[in-house]
Amino acid sequence: MDAGNQFLGTERIGKLMRQYAAPCIISLLVGALYNIVDQIFIANASYLGSYGNAANTVVFR
């Protein structure tokens, strides 16, 4: 095992969970915010409206 990643195999699980939880939560929040803003932007476009939101929902699911 690489010396730089050896702590992943030897460190306590609780400490690793606390260490990696924040970046995971931040990335999930950024993705959700992106989707919300995208839906608002598409809904406000006069030429797309509800069809644009439906298409965006199908693509992201």
Buried (B, 14 or more C-beta within 10 A) or exposed (E): EEEEEEEEEEEEEEEEEEEEEEEEEEEEEEEEEEEEEBBEEBEEEEEBEEEBBEEBEEEEE
